[in-house]
Amino acid sequence: MHFRLLSLTSALFFLLLQCGSRQQAATNAVASTASIVPFLPPTETPVGELILALLDTTSAGPIAADERLGLQVGAHVRAFYGAAPQPAWTQPNDSLTTEAKEVLALFGQARTYGLRPENYAAAQLQALRDSLRRPSPSKPQQRARFDVYLSDAVLRFMLDLHRGRLRTYAVSPQEQAAGQVFQPAHILRESLAGGKLQAGVLACQPRNREYRQLQRALAQWLSTPVPADSIVPYETRYEQVALNLERWRQEAISDSEYLLINLPAYRLELVRGDSVVRQHRVIIGKPEMPSPTLSSTIDHFTLAPDWHVPRSIATREILPILKKDVGYLARNNFAVYDARGRQLDPYQINWQQVSTKSFAYTIRQSAGCDNALGNIVFRFKNPYSVYLHDTPVRQAFTYPMRALSHGCMRLQNPMQLATYLLTRGGQFRRLPTEEECALQSKPQQVRLAKSMPLHVRYFTCAAENGQLRFYPDIYQRDKALSRALAAMARQS
């Protein structure tokens, strides 16, 4: 019995010893693990969630959120990332994607598009890119910020290419023609998914030949070395080209065939696709009476037109003559009408008592060799009451400076253009000679079977045969546009 009790006691003792050893081993293991845990990397917040937090507008609203981050086009950035953002430009190893490098290289070439790299957060993006190369516990936050800022920059670049820097939020002529608002975020997502990022971004530019040729000529011009003593005039010329690319983005043409009048060039071009089919010299408005820029459609023309003298010309120019010489009207085929359209005897009117304010008459010039509209006038709707027409003063087309009219545009060889417009619509008819027009007593309206788009523009630079050509800023509009762009640059 004693032996059995001793054996039981010994067994229990050894069992306690064994349990104690196991407990000590477990304790030692926990202590050992605790010494390792502080050196394990903490669980990172996914970069997509950090992007979502950066773009969150629930507390402050979109305007305040964009100002806090310094985003230029925050609404488009949010549309690009959507409700569940994922990084588009960086990779888990903190390196940039191939597409990110393409975009940064494109920003470096911004001058070839009349834009500047500094407009697209170049310094900020470079600083963030450098920070990704250095060890840092805040790498996910840096990745998120780089991703957001690069998206903001490329979307702004796309908008600038499409609408121009001054009209970022305005619908462009291209959008109006297509009936569809430009969506850069959608285009950017599609371009990334299709592996055609650069092509997708650059496709945002206007497609008309004048813009494309000017942009290519600028890129070629910039590739030519510049002498050290020519930097200032070189930069001045660059700014002039950039201004005109900006104009084209604001006033792009979507038609495949059209008439284009460039006022500073004093020229009308008939454009079909990538070719200029016809050219005509034009006379345009004086600087104090400038011809307006516009887009319209020529749907008919008038042969042997009579001229309804605009009130401004009648009161400012003809009325002072009539106060001295009433016979001026008859000698120049003018007639006077009252407000009801009844012809009056000008000798029965006391012109000395008529003032600019009390002038209650209409003056009309009948068809003839001296008619101010010549033998033909092309009609198109516009709010300025201007026309494209012939003129009896043909020698003025030889002048190098042809800003001579009251605002209407006079055309050299207009009957040739009329013939083309008729033939284009399948209308084959003989047009009268100048002598026949002069003998025609009543105006004859000729409606076109196929109307022709007309665009009147103001460009002080164009490309001809791949070379830049500059024109005088006759209406001093470059300065105003340059000031507006400079003011925008100071605000951004």
C-alpha positions as CSV (number, residue, x, y, z in Angstrom):
1,M,0.0,0.0,0.0
2,H,2.8,2.3,0.9
3,F,4.7,1.4,-2.2
4,R,1.6,2.1,-4.3
5,L,1.1,5.5,-2.7
6,L,4.8,6.4,-3.3
7,S,4.5,5.3,-6.9
8,L,1.4,7.4,-7.4
9,T,3.1,10.4,-5.8
10,S,6.1,10.0,-8.0
11,A,4.0,9.8,-11.1
12,L,2.1,12.9,-10.2
13,F,5.4,14.7,-9.6
14,F,6.8,13.8,-12.9
15,L,3.5,14.8,-14.6
16,L,3.6,18.2,-13.0
17,L,7.2,18.6,-14.1
18,Q,6.2,17.8,-17.7
19,C,3.3,20.2,-17.7
20,G,5.5,22.9,-16.3
21,S,8.0,22.4,-19.0
22,R,5.3,22.7,-21.7
23,Q,3.9,25.8,-20.1
24,Q,7.4,27.4,-19.9
25,A,8.0,26.5,-23.5
26,A,4.7,28.1,-24.5
27,T,5.6,31.2,-22.6
28,N,9.0,31.4,-24.2
29,A,7.4,31.0,-27.6
30,V,5.0,33.9,-27.0
31,A,7.8,36.0,-25.8
32,S,9.8,35.2,-28.8
33,T,6.9,36.0,-31.2
34,A,6.3,39.3,-29.4
35,S,9.9,40.3,-30.1
36,I,9.3,39.7,-33.9
37,V,5.9,41.3,-34.4
38,P,7.1,45.0,-34.3
39,F,9.3,44.4,-37.3
40,L,6.6,42.9,-39.5
41,P,5.1,45.4,-42.1
42,P,1.7,46.7,-41.1
43,T,-1.3,45.9,-43.3
44,E,-1.4,48.6,-46.1
45,T,-4.6,50.4,-47.0
46,P,-5.3,49.6,-50.7
47,V,-4.3,52.5,-53.0
48,G,-7.8,52.5,-54.6
49,E,-9.3,53.3,-51.2
50,L,-6.8,56.1,-50.7
51,I,-7.8,57.6,-54.1
52,L,-11.4,57.4,-53.1
53,A,-10.7,59.2,-49.9
54,L,-8.7,61.9,-51.7
55,L,-11.6,62.5,-54.1
56,D,-14.3,62.4,-51.5
57,T,-16.7,65.4,-51.6
58,T,-19.2,64.5,-48.9
59,S,-17.9,66.8,-46.2
60,A,-16.8,69.9,-48.2
61,G,-18.4,69.7,-51.6
62,P,-16.6,69.3,-55.0
63,I,-15.3,72.9,-55.3
64,A,-13.7,73.0,-51.9
65,A,-12.3,69.5,-52.4
66,D,-10.8,70.4,-55.7
67,E,-9.3,73.6,-54.2
68,R,-7.8,71.6,-51.3
69,L,-6.1,69.2,-53.7
70,G,-5.4,71.8,-56.4
71,L,-7.2,69.9,-59.1
72,Q,-7.9,71.6,-62.4
73,V,-10.7,69.4,-63.6
74,G,-11.9,67.5,-60.6
75,A,-15.3,66.5,-62.0
76,H,-13.6,64.8,-64.9
77,V,-11.1,63.1,-62.6
78,R,-14.0,61.6,-60.5
79,A,-15.8,60.5,-63.6
80,F,-12.6,58.7,-64.7
81,Y,-12.1,56.8,-61.5
82,G,-15.8,56.0,-60.8
83,A,-17.2,54.7,-57.5
84,A,-14.5,52.0,-57.0
85,P,-11.2,53.6,-58.0
86,Q,-8.1,51.6,-59.0
87,P,-4.7,53.1,-59.6
88,A,-4.2,53.8,-63.3
89,W,-0.6,55.0,-63.5
90,T,1.4,53.2,-60.8
91,Q,2.2,49.6,-60.0
92,P,2.5,47.7,-56.6
93,N,6.3,47.9,-56.8
94,D,6.0,51.7,-56.8
95,S,7.0,52.0,-60.4
96,L,5.2,53.9,-63.2
97,T,3.2,52.1,-65.8
98,T,4.2,52.4,-69.5
99,E,1.2,54.6,-70.1
100,A,2.2,57.0,-67.3
101,K,5.6,57.4,-68.9
102,E,3.9,58.0,-72.3
103,V,1.8,60.8,-70.7
104,L,4.8,62.5,-69.0
105,A,6.6,62.4,-72.4
106,L,3.6,63.9,-74.1
107,F,3.6,66.8,-71.5
108,G,7.3,67.3,-72.4
109,Q,6.2,67.9,-76.0
110,A,3.3,70.3,-75.1
111,R,5.0,73.2,-77.0
112,T,4.5,71.4,-80.3
113,Y,0.8,71.8,-79.7
114,G,1.0,75.4,-78.7
115,L,0.8,74.5,-75.0
116,R,3.2,74.6,-72.1
117,P,4.4,71.7,-69.8
118,E,4.0,73.8,-66.7
119,N,0.2,74.0,-67.4
120,Y,0.0,70.3,-66.4
121,A,1.6,70.2,-62.9
122,A,5.0,69.0,-64.4
123,A,7.0,70.0,-61.3
124,Q,4.5,68.5,-58.8
125,L,4.4,65.3,-60.7
126,Q,8.2,65.0,-60.9
127,A,8.5,65.6,-57.2
128,L,5.9,62.8,-56.5
129,R,7.6,60.5,-59.0
130,D,11.0,61.1,-57.2
131,S,9.3,60.3,-53.8
132,L,8.2,56.9,-55.1
133,R,11.8,55.9,-55.7
134,R,12.8,56.5,-52.1
135,P,12.0,54.3,-49.1
136,S,9.0,55.7,-47.2
137,P,6.3,54.4,-44.9
138,S,3.8,56.5,-46.8
139,K,4.3,55.0,-50.2
140,P,0.5,54.1,-50.7
141,Q,-0.5,57.7,-50.0
142,Q,2.2,58.9,-52.5
143,R,1.0,56.5,-55.1
144,A,-2.6,57.7,-54.7
145,R,-1.6,61.3,-55.0
146,F,0.6,60.7,-58.0
147,D,-2.3,58.8,-59.7
148,V,-4.9,61.5,-59.0
149,Y,-2.6,64.4,-60.1
150,L,-1.5,62.6,-63.3
151,S,-5.2,61.9,-64.2
152,D,-6.0,65.5,-63.5
153,A,-3.2,66.7,-65.8
154,V,-3.9,64.4,-68.7
155,L,-7.7,65.1,-68.6
156,R,-6.9,68.9,-68.6
157,F,-4.5,68.3,-71.5
158,M,-7.3,66.6,-73.5
159,L,-9.7,69.4,-72.8
160,D,-7.2,72.0,-73.8
161,L,-6.5,70.2,-77.1
162,H,-10.2,69.9,-77.8
163,R,-11.8,73.1,-76.6
164,G,-8.8,75.5,-76.0
165,R,-7.5,76.7,-72.7
166,L,-10.0,79.6,-72.4
167,R,-13.0,77.4,-73.0
168,T,-12.4,74.4,-70.8
169,Y,-16.1,74.2,-69.8
170,A,-17.7,75.5,-73.0
171,V,-19.2,73.2,-75.7
172,S,-17.0,73.3,-78.8
173,P,-18.2,73.7,-82.4
174,Q,-17.1,70.0,-82.9
175,E,-19.4,68.9,-80.1
176,Q,-22.3,71.1,-81.5
177,A,-21.9,69.5,-84.9
178,A,-21.8,66.0,-83.5
179,G,-24.6,66.6,-81.1
180,Q,-22.6,65.0,-78.3
181,V,-20.7,66.6,-75.4
182,F,-17.0,65.8,-75.2
183,Q,-16.3,63.2,-72.4
184,P,-12.6,63.0,-71.8
185,A,-12.9,60.6,-68.9
186,H,-14.6,58.0,-71.1
187,I,-12.0,58.5,-73.9
188,L,-9.2,58.1,-71.4
189,R,-10.6,54.9,-70.0
190,E,-11.2,53.5,-73.5
191,S,-7.7,54.5,-74.7
192,L,-6.0,52.8,-71.6
193,A,-8.1,49.7,-72.0
194,G,-7.3,49.5,-75.7
195,G,-3.5,50.1,-75.3
196,K,-3.7,53.2,-77.5
197,L,-3.3,56.0,-74.9
198,Q,-1.3,58.5,-77.0
199,A,-3.4,58.1,-80.0
200,G,-6.6,58.5,-77.9
201,V,-5.3,61.7,-76.3
202,L,-4.1,63.3,-79.5
203,A,-7.4,62.4,-81.3
204,C,-9.0,65.1,-79.1
205,Q,-7.6,67.8,-81.4
206,P,-9.6,69.5,-84.2
207,R,-9.5,67.5,-87.4
208,N,-9.9,70.2,-90.0
209,R,-6.9,70.5,-92.3
210,E,-5.9,74.1,-91.3
211,Y,-5.4,73.1,-87.7
212,R,-3.6,69.9,-88.5
213,Q,-1.2,71.5,-91.0
214,L,-0.5,74.4,-88.6
215,Q,0.3,72.0,-85.7
216,R,2.6,69.9,-87.9
217,A,4.4,73.0,-89.2
218,L,4.9,74.2,-85.7
219,A,6.4,70.9,-84.6
220,Q,8.8,71.0,-87.6
221,W,9.7,74.6,-86.9
222,L,10.5,73.9,-83.2
223,S,12.9,71.1,-84.3
224,T,15.1,73.6,-86.0
225,P,18.0,75.0,-83.9
226,V,17.7,78.7,-83.0
227,P,20.6,81.1,-83.0
228,A,21.4,82.6,-79.6
229,D,20.7,86.2,-80.8
230,S,17.2,85.2,-82.2
231,I,15.6,83.8,-79.0
232,V,13.3,86.8,-78.4
233,P,11.8,87.1,-81.9
234,Y,11.7,83.3,-82.0
235,E,9.6,83.2,-78.8
236,T,7.4,86.0,-80.2
237,R,6.6,84.0,-83.3
238,Y,6.0,80.8,-81.2
239,E,3.4,82.7,-79.1
240,Q,1.7,83.9,-82.3
241,V,1.4,80.3,-83.6
242,A,0.1,79.1,-80.2
243,L,-2.6,81.8,-80.2
244,N,-3.8,80.7,-83.6
245,L,-3.9,77.0,-82.5
246,E,-6.0,78.2,-79.5
247,R,-8.3,79.9,-82.0
248,W,-8.8,76.8,-84.1
249,R,-9.7,74.8,-81.0
250,Q,-12.4,77.3,-80.2
251,E,-13.6,77.5,-83.8
252,A,-12.9,74.2,-85.3
253,I,-14.6,73.2,-88.6
254,S,-16.3,69.9,-89.0
255,D,-17.5,70.2,-92.6
256,S,-15.8,68.1,-95.3
257,E,-16.3,70.8,-98.0
258,Y,-16.6,74.5,-97.2
259,L,-15.6,78.1,-98.0
260,L,-13.1,79.6,-95.6
261,I,-12.3,83.3,-95.5
262,N,-9.3,84.2,-93.4
263,L,-9.5,87.9,-92.8
264,P,-5.8,88.7,-92.1
265,A,-4.8,86.8,-95.3
266,Y,-7.4,88.7,-97.4
267,R,-8.3,85.4,-99.0
268,L,-11.2,83.0,-99.6
269,E,-10.4,79.3,-100.0
270,L,-12.7,76.6,-101.2
271,V,-11.7,73.5,-99.3
272,R,-12.6,69.9,-100.0
273,G,-11.1,67.3,-97.7
274,D,-7.4,68.0,-97.5
275,S,-7.3,70.1,-100.7
276,V,-7.8,73.7,-101.6
277,V,-9.9,73.6,-104.8
278,R,-10.1,77.4,-105.4
279,Q,-8.7,80.6,-104.1
280,H,-10.0,84.1,-104.4
281,R,-8.7,87.4,-103.1
282,V,-11.1,89.4,-100.8
283,I,-11.5,92.9,-99.5
284,I,-12.5,93.1,-95.9
285,G,-13.7,95.7,-93.4
286,K,-11.6,98.5,-92.2
287,P,-10.1,98.3,-88.7
288,E,-12.7,100.8,-87.5
289,M,-15.5,98.7,-89.3
290,P,-14.1,95.1,-89.0
291,S,-15.7,92.2,-90.8
292,P,-17.1,89.8,-88.2
293,T,-16.1,86.2,-87.8
294,L,-19.0,83.8,-88.3
295,S,-20.2,80.4,-89.5
296,S,-23.2,80.2,-91.9
297,T,-24.3,78.6,-95.1
298,I,-24.7,80.1,-98.6
299,D,-27.9,78.8,-100.1
300,H,-28.6,81.4,-102.9
301,F,-27.1,84.3,-104.7
302,T,-28.5,87.4,-106.4
303,L,-27.6,88.5,-109.9
304,A,-27.9,92.2,-110.8
305,P,-28.6,93.0,-107.1
306,D,-29.9,96.3,-105.8
307,W,-28.3,97.6,-102.7
308,H,-30.2,98.6,-99.6
309,V,-27.9,101.0,-98.0
310,P,-27.4,100.3,-94.3
311,R,-28.7,103.1,-92.0
312,S,-25.2,103.6,-90.6
313,I,-23.8,104.4,-94.1
314,A,-26.8,106.4,-95.1
315,T,-26.6,108.7,-92.1
316,R,-22.9,108.9,-91.6
317,E,-21.7,109.1,-95.3
318,I,-24.5,109.9,-97.7
319,L,-26.5,112.4,-95.6
320,P,-23.6,114.9,-95.4
321,I,-23.3,114.7,-99.2
322,L,-27.0,115.3,-99.7
323,K,-26.8,118.4,-97.6
324,K,-24.5,119.8,-100.3
325,D,-25.5,118.0,-103.5
326,V,-28.8,116.2,-103.9
327,G,-27.9,115.3,-107.5
328,Y,-25.4,112.7,-106.0
329,L,-28.3,110.3,-105.7
330,A,-29.3,110.3,-109.4
331,R,-25.7,110.1,-110.6
332,N,-25.1,107.0,-108.6
333,N,-28.5,105.2,-109.3
334,F,-29.8,105.8,-105.7
335,A,-33.5,106.3,-104.9
336,V,-35.1,107.4,-101.6
337,Y,-38.1,105.7,-100.0
338,D,-40.2,106.4,-96.9
339,A,-41.0,104.1,-94.1
340,R,-43.9,102.6,-96.1
341,G,-41.7,101.8,-99.1
342,R,-43.0,104.7,-101.3
343,Q,-40.4,106.3,-103.6
344,L,-39.8,110.0,-102.8
345,D,-38.5,112.9,-104.8
346,P,-35.2,113.8,-103.1
347,Y,-35.5,117.4,-104.2
348,Q,-38.7,117.8,-102.2
349,I,-36.9,116.9,-98.9
350,N,-35.2,119.6,-96.9
351,W,-32.0,117.7,-96.2
352,Q,-30.6,120.6,-94.1
353,Q,-33.2,119.8,-91.5
354,V,-32.6,116.1,-91.5
355,S,-30.3,114.8,-88.7
356,T,-28.9,111.4,-88.0
357,K,-31.6,110.8,-85.4
358,S,-34.5,112.1,-87.5
359,F,-33.4,110.3,-90.6
360,A,-36.6,108.4,-91.6
361,Y,-35.7,107.2,-95.1
362,T,-34.3,104.2,-96.9
363,I,-31.8,104.6,-99.7
364,R,-31.6,101.9,-102.4
365,Q,-29.1,101.7,-105.3
366,S,-30.4,99.9,-108.4
367,A,-28.4,97.4,-110.4
368,G,-25.8,98.8,-112.7
369,C,-22.1,99.2,-113.3
370,D,-21.6,101.4,-110.3
371,N,-23.7,99.3,-107.9
372,A,-21.7,98.8,-104.7
373,L,-22.5,95.1,-104.7
374,G,-21.4,94.7,-108.3
375,N,-23.1,92.1,-110.4
376,I,-23.6,89.3,-107.8
377,V,-24.0,89.0,-104.1
378,F,-23.9,85.7,-102.2
379,R,-26.5,85.5,-99.4
380,F,-26.1,83.8,-96.0
381,K,-27.9,84.2,-92.7
382,N,-26.0,86.2,-90.1
383,P,-26.8,88.8,-87.4
384,Y,-24.4,91.4,-88.8
385,S,-26.1,92.1,-92.1
386,V,-22.9,91.5,-94.1
387,Y,-22.6,89.8,-97.5
388,L,-20.0,88.3,-99.8
389,H,-20.3,90.2,-103.1
390,D,-18.7,91.6,-106.2
391,T,-17.5,95.2,-106.5
392,P,-17.0,97.7,-109.3
393,V,-13.7,98.7,-107.8
394,R,-11.7,95.8,-109.2
395,Q,-8.3,97.5,-109.0
396,A,-8.4,97.3,-105.2
397,F,-7.7,93.5,-105.3
398,T,-4.1,94.3,-106.3
399,Y,-3.5,96.2,-103.1
400,P,-1.4,94.3,-100.5
401,M,-3.5,95.8,-97.7
402,R,-7.2,95.2,-98.5
403,A,-9.0,96.2,-95.3
404,L,-11.1,98.8,-97.1
405,S,-14.8,98.0,-96.8
406,H,-17.6,98.9,-94.3
407,G,-17.7,95.3,-93.0
408,C,-18.9,93.3,-96.0
409,M,-16.5,91.1,-97.9
410,R,-15.8,91.8,-101.6
411,L,-14.8,88.9,-103.8
412,Q,-12.5,88.7,-106.8
413,N,-13.9,86.7,-109.8
414,P,-17.2,86.0,-108.1
415,M,-18.9,84.5,-111.2
416,Q,-16.3,81.7,-111.2
417,L,-17.3,80.8,-107.6
418,A,-21.0,81.0,-108.6
419,T,-20.4,78.6,-111.5
420,Y,-18.7,76.1,-109.2
421,L,-21.5,76.3,-106.6
422,L,-24.1,75.6,-109.3
423,T,-22.2,72.8,-111.0
424,R,-21.5,71.2,-107.5
425,G,-25.3,70.8,-107.1
426,G,-25.9,69.5,-110.6
427,Q,-27.2,72.9,-111.9
428,F,-25.8,73.6,-115.3
429,R,-26.8,77.1,-116.5
430,R,-25.2,80.0,-118.2
431,L,-24.5,83.0,-116.0
432,P,-24.9,86.5,-117.5
433,T,-21.9,88.6,-118.5
434,E,-21.2,91.9,-116.8
435,E,-22.8,93.8,-119.6
436,E,-26.0,91.7,-119.4
437,C,-26.1,92.2,-115.6
438,A,-25.8,95.9,-116.1
439,L,-28.8,95.9,-118.5
440,Q,-30.9,93.7,-116.2
441,S,-33.6,95.9,-114.6
442,K,-34.6,93.6,-111.7
443,P,-32.5,91.4,-109.4
444,Q,-32.6,87.7,-110.1
445,Q,-32.5,85.2,-107.3
446,V,-30.7,81.9,-107.9
447,R,-31.2,79.2,-105.3
448,L,-28.5,76.5,-104.9
449,A,-29.6,72.9,-105.1
450,K,-26.7,72.1,-102.6
451,S,-25.9,74.8,-100.1
452,M,-22.3,75.5,-99.1
453,P,-20.9,76.1,-95.6
454,L,-19.1,79.4,-95.1
455,H,-16.7,80.1,-92.3
456,V,-15.2,83.5,-91.7
457,R,-12.2,83.3,-89.3
458,Y,-9.3,85.5,-88.0
459,F,-5.9,83.8,-88.1
460,T,-2.6,85.7,-88.1
461,C,-0.7,82.5,-88.9
462,A,-1.2,79.5,-91.2
463,A,0.8,76.7,-92.8
464,E,1.5,76.7,-96.5
465,N,3.4,73.8,-98.0
466,G,4.6,72.8,-94.5
467,Q,6.0,76.2,-93.7
468,L,4.6,78.8,-91.2
469,R,3.3,81.9,-92.8
470,F,2.5,85.0,-90.7
471,Y,-0.1,87.8,-91.4
472,P,-0.5,91.2,-89.9
473,D,-2.8,91.5,-86.9
474,I,-5.0,94.0,-88.7
475,Y,-7.7,94.2,-86.0
476,Q,-5.2,93.9,-83.1
477,R,-6.9,90.7,-81.8
478,D,-3.8,88.8,-80.9
479,K,-3.0,91.1,-78.0
480,A,-6.4,90.6,-76.4
481,L,-6.2,86.8,-76.7
482,S,-2.6,86.8,-75.3
483,R,-3.7,88.9,-72.3
484,A,-6.6,86.5,-71.6
485,L,-4.3,83.5,-71.6
486,A,-1.7,85.2,-69.4
487,A,-4.4,86.1,-66.9
488,M,-5.5,82.5,-66.8
489,A,-2.0,81.3,-66.3
490,R,-1.6,83.6,-63.3
491,Q,-4.8,82.3,-61.7
492,S,-3.9,78.6,-62.1
